[in-house]
Amino acid sequence: MTCRVLGRGVERAFLAALLEGAGKSGYVQAQALFRKTGRNRAMLALYQLMGFRRCGSFDGEGTAVFSRVTDRAPAGPRWIQVA
């Protein structure tokens, strides 16, 4: 996502909708691949805010897998509706 929408709730609404949809489709866990870069710090904060936890250490390239269960998916902002 671009920095123009980060912090306005769009990122939380989008990720919450993905987690909810995954849970309704029968998936019990969601995983996200994350690579450390100077521009990616906001995404790391979003994953942590949304309940994702790192699975293991960062590799030599600064990449790690984050995961969380799909039940009890966090709600997105009430003022944004993802259809």
Buried (B, 14 or more C-beta within 10 A) or exposed (E): EEEEEBEEBBBBBBBBBBBBBBBEEEBEEBEBEBEBEEEEEEBBEBBEEBBBEBEEEEEEEEEBBBBBBBEEBEEBEEEBEEE
